[in-house]
Amino acid sequence: MKLKTLSTIVVCLAIFISPLASNPAVAITQKCPIFEFKQMFIADYTTGSRWDNSSGDLRITWSSRSTSIYDETIARPFSDKENAWIRIAFKSWDDALDTVSFQEVESTASPDIVIGFVPLKPSAIQLNAMGFWNTWIADGMRYKATIKLKASDIKWFSNKNQFIHSVQHELGNALGLGDLNPTSAFTSVLEDPWQPPYGRSHLSDTDTAMIRQMYGESTCTPILITKP
């Protein structure tokens, strides 16, 4: 599949120059990437579709203990170890955002997102998939989502880093980001097919900037430049 162009504009603004001594000085600038999502994403993206964080304090609840995931009954419950890996994946997206947070709740508390191991029976839209997500939308805003993991892929999901990466990818889709063609230009959990490095507890700079842009937050990061 042909790699689509990553349309990114990087804006660098000098904030101030602060001499640490007579020589050298340190210039602090900002890198503020802007992404053209519609051109970047190859699948699983709907323009403008995201969760409503207009309050500036959106809390999305989730559970890994539901007995059914959308239209399938769970094949087996997650182990304590797997639940810990799921928490790492959710925390990575939580850490990337200021106006959105995630809270684990019991399945009886009507969680916004549920995740589970299911048979993931082949169909026209999930053929050969190891992970699959669904979301519900009202007035352009998402308010509910499910994440399915294929229970029979034991070898893949028994690896901690691969498990975490899989959940990070599906959760990124459920939050509104789409899939990217694999590329050496950057690192992203949204690449499809999934690409290493797997299992990072923090998202890459690219993923962090993309999700922050989607939810109206600043994508700028400071850069220190030493000047002689």
C-alpha positions as CSV (number, residue, x, y, z in Angstrom):
1,M,0.0,0.0,0.0
2,K,1.4,3.4,-0.9
3,L,2.5,5.5,2.0
4,K,0.4,8.7,2.2
5,T,2.2,12.0,2.8
6,L,2.5,13.1,6.4
7,S,1.4,16.7,6.2
8,T,3.0,18.2,9.2
9,I,3.8,21.9,9.7
10,V,6.4,22.6,12.4
11,V,6.4,26.1,13.8
12,C,9.4,27.2,15.9
13,L,9.0,30.4,18.0
14,A,11.8,31.8,20.1
15,I,10.5,32.7,23.5
16,F,13.6,34.1,25.1
17,I,17.3,33.9,25.2
18,S,18.7,33.4,28.7
19,P,22.5,33.6,29.2
20,L,23.6,31.0,31.7
21,A,27.0,32.7,31.6
22,S,28.7,35.3,29.5
23,N,29.0,32.6,26.9
24,P,27.2,30.5,25.7
25,A,23.5,31.6,25.8
26,V,20.5,29.2,25.7
27,A,17.7,29.9,23.3
28,I,14.4,28.3,24.2
29,T,12.1,27.6,21.3
30,Q,8.9,25.7,20.7
31,K,8.1,23.0,18.2
32,C,4.4,23.0,17.4
33,P,3.4,20.3,14.9
34,I,0.1,20.5,13.1
35,F,-1.3,17.4,11.4
36,E,-3.6,17.0,8.4
37,F,-5.5,14.0,9.8
38,K,-7.6,13.4,6.7
39,Q,-4.6,13.1,4.5
40,M,-2.5,11.1,7.0
41,F,-4.9,8.3,8.2
42,I,-5.5,5.4,5.9
43,A,-8.4,3.9,7.8
44,D,-10.5,4.1,11.0
45,Y,-10.8,7.9,10.9
46,T,-13.9,10.0,10.7
47,T,-13.3,13.8,10.4
48,G,-14.2,15.6,13.6
49,S,-15.4,12.5,15.5
50,R,-14.1,12.5,19.1
51,W,-15.3,12.5,22.7
52,D,-16.7,15.8,24.0
53,N,-14.1,17.5,26.1
54,S,-15.7,21.0,25.8
55,S,-15.9,21.2,29.6
56,G,-12.2,21.0,29.8
57,D,-12.4,18.1,32.3
58,L,-13.7,15.0,30.5
59,R,-13.5,11.8,32.4
60,I,-13.9,8.6,30.5
61,T,-14.6,5.5,32.5
62,W,-13.5,2.0,31.5
63,S,-13.7,-1.6,32.6
64,S,-12.0,-4.9,31.7
65,R,-14.5,-7.0,33.7
66,S,-17.6,-7.0,31.4
67,T,-19.0,-10.3,30.4
68,S,-19.8,-9.2,26.9
69,I,-18.1,-6.9,24.4
70,Y,-20.6,-5.4,22.0
71,D,-22.0,-8.4,20.1
72,E,-19.7,-11.1,21.6
73,T,-19.5,-12.9,24.9
74,I,-16.0,-12.9,26.5
75,A,-13.9,-16.0,25.9
76,R,-12.1,-15.7,29.3
77,P,-11.5,-13.0,31.9
78,F,-8.2,-11.1,32.0
79,S,-5.7,-12.2,34.6
80,D,-4.4,-9.8,37.2
81,K,-1.2,-9.4,35.1
82,E,-3.2,-8.6,32.0
83,N,-5.3,-6.1,33.9
84,A,-2.1,-4.4,35.0
85,W,-1.0,-4.2,31.3
86,I,-4.3,-2.7,30.3
87,R,-3.9,0.0,33.0
88,I,-0.5,0.9,31.5
89,A,-2.1,1.3,28.1
90,F,-4.9,3.6,29.4
91,K,-2.4,5.6,31.5
92,S,-0.3,6.3,28.4
93,W,-3.2,8.1,26.7
94,D,-4.2,9.7,30.0
95,D,-0.7,11.1,30.5
96,A,-0.7,12.6,27.0
97,L,-3.8,14.8,27.7
98,D,-4.7,17.6,30.1
99,T,-8.4,17.9,29.5
100,V,-9.2,14.1,29.3
101,S,-8.7,11.5,32.0
102,F,-9.5,7.8,32.3
103,Q,-10.9,6.1,35.4
104,E,-11.3,2.3,35.9
105,V,-14.7,1.3,37.2
106,E,-16.6,-1.9,37.8
107,S,-18.6,-3.3,34.9
108,T,-21.8,-2.6,36.9
109,A,-21.0,1.1,36.8
110,S,-21.9,1.5,33.1
111,P,-18.4,2.2,31.9
112,D,-17.9,4.3,28.7
113,I,-15.3,1.9,27.4
114,V,-15.2,-1.9,27.9
115,I,-12.4,-4.2,26.8
116,G,-12.3,-8.0,26.7
117,F,-11.0,-11.2,25.2
118,V,-13.6,-12.5,22.7
119,P,-13.6,-15.1,19.9
120,L,-13.5,-12.2,17.4
121,K,-15.2,-14.2,14.7
122,P,-14.1,-13.4,11.2
123,S,-16.4,-11.0,9.3
124,A,-16.2,-8.6,6.4
125,I,-14.9,-5.9,8.7
126,Q,-12.7,-7.8,11.1
127,L,-11.2,-10.5,9.0
128,N,-7.9,-11.8,10.5
129,A,-7.9,-9.0,13.1
130,M,-6.3,-9.5,16.5
131,G,-8.0,-6.3,17.9
132,F,-11.1,-4.5,17.0
133,W,-12.9,-1.4,18.3
134,N,-16.5,0.0,18.0
135,T,-17.8,3.4,19.0
136,W,-21.2,5.0,19.4
137,I,-21.7,8.6,18.2
138,A,-24.4,11.2,18.9
139,D,-24.4,14.7,17.4
140,G,-20.9,14.1,16.1
141,M,-19.5,13.1,19.5
142,R,-18.4,9.7,20.8
143,Y,-19.9,8.6,24.1
144,K,-19.3,4.8,24.2
145,A,-16.7,2.4,22.8
146,T,-15.7,-1.3,23.0
147,I,-12.3,-2.9,22.4
148,K,-12.1,-6.6,21.4
149,L,-9.0,-8.7,21.7
150,K,-8.8,-12.1,19.9
151,A,-8.6,-14.7,22.7
152,S,-7.1,-17.4,20.5
153,D,-4.0,-15.3,19.7
154,I,-2.4,-16.6,22.9
155,K,1.2,-16.3,21.7
156,W,0.9,-12.6,20.8
157,F,-1.0,-11.5,23.8
158,S,1.1,-13.5,26.3
159,N,3.9,-11.0,25.6
160,K,3.6,-7.9,27.9
161,N,4.9,-5.4,25.4
162,Q,2.8,-6.7,22.5
163,F,-0.3,-6.8,24.7
164,I,0.2,-3.2,25.8
165,H,0.8,-2.0,22.2
166,S,-2.3,-3.7,21.0
167,V,-4.5,-1.9,23.6
168,Q,-2.8,1.4,22.9
169,H,-3.6,1.1,19.2
170,E,-7.2,0.2,19.6
171,L,-7.7,2.8,22.3
172,G,-6.2,5.5,20.1
173,N,-8.7,4.5,17.4
174,A,-11.6,4.6,19.9
175,L,-10.5,8.1,20.9
176,G,-10.7,9.3,17.3
177,L,-7.3,8.8,15.7
178,G,-7.0,6.7,12.6
179,D,-4.5,4.1,11.3
180,L,-1.2,5.0,9.7
181,N,0.9,3.2,7.2
182,P,4.2,2.0,8.7
183,T,7.0,4.5,8.1
184,S,10.5,5.2,9.4
185,A,9.8,8.9,9.6
186,F,8.3,8.6,13.2
187,T,7.2,6.1,15.8
188,S,3.5,5.6,16.4
189,V,1.2,3.0,18.0
190,L,-1.3,3.9,15.3
191,E,0.8,2.2,12.6
192,D,-1.1,-0.7,10.9
193,P,0.2,-3.4,10.7
194,W,1.5,-2.9,14.2
195,Q,5.2,-2.0,14.4
196,P,7.8,-2.1,17.1
197,P,8.9,-0.7,19.5
198,Y,6.1,-2.3,21.5
199,G,5.0,-1.7,25.1
200,R,6.2,1.8,25.8
201,S,4.7,3.2,28.9
202,H,4.6,6.7,27.4
203,L,3.4,7.6,23.9
204,S,5.8,8.9,21.3
205,D,6.0,12.6,20.6
206,T,4.0,12.1,17.4
207,D,1.1,10.3,19.1
208,T,1.1,12.7,22.0
209,A,0.9,15.7,19.6
210,M,-1.8,14.1,17.4
211,I,-4.1,13.3,20.3
212,R,-3.5,16.7,21.8
213,Q,-4.4,18.4,18.6
214,M,-7.5,16.3,18.3
215,Y,-8.7,17.4,21.7
216,G,-7.8,21.1,21.2
217,E,-4.7,21.1,23.4
218,S,-1.4,22.7,22.6
219,T,1.0,20.5,20.6
220,C,4.0,22.6,21.4
221,T,7.1,21.3,23.2
222,P,10.1,23.3,24.4
223,I,13.5,22.9,22.7
224,L,16.7,24.2,24.1
225,I,19.3,25.5,21.6
226,T,22.8,26.4,22.8
227,K,24.2,29.5,21.1
228,P,27.9,30.3,21.2
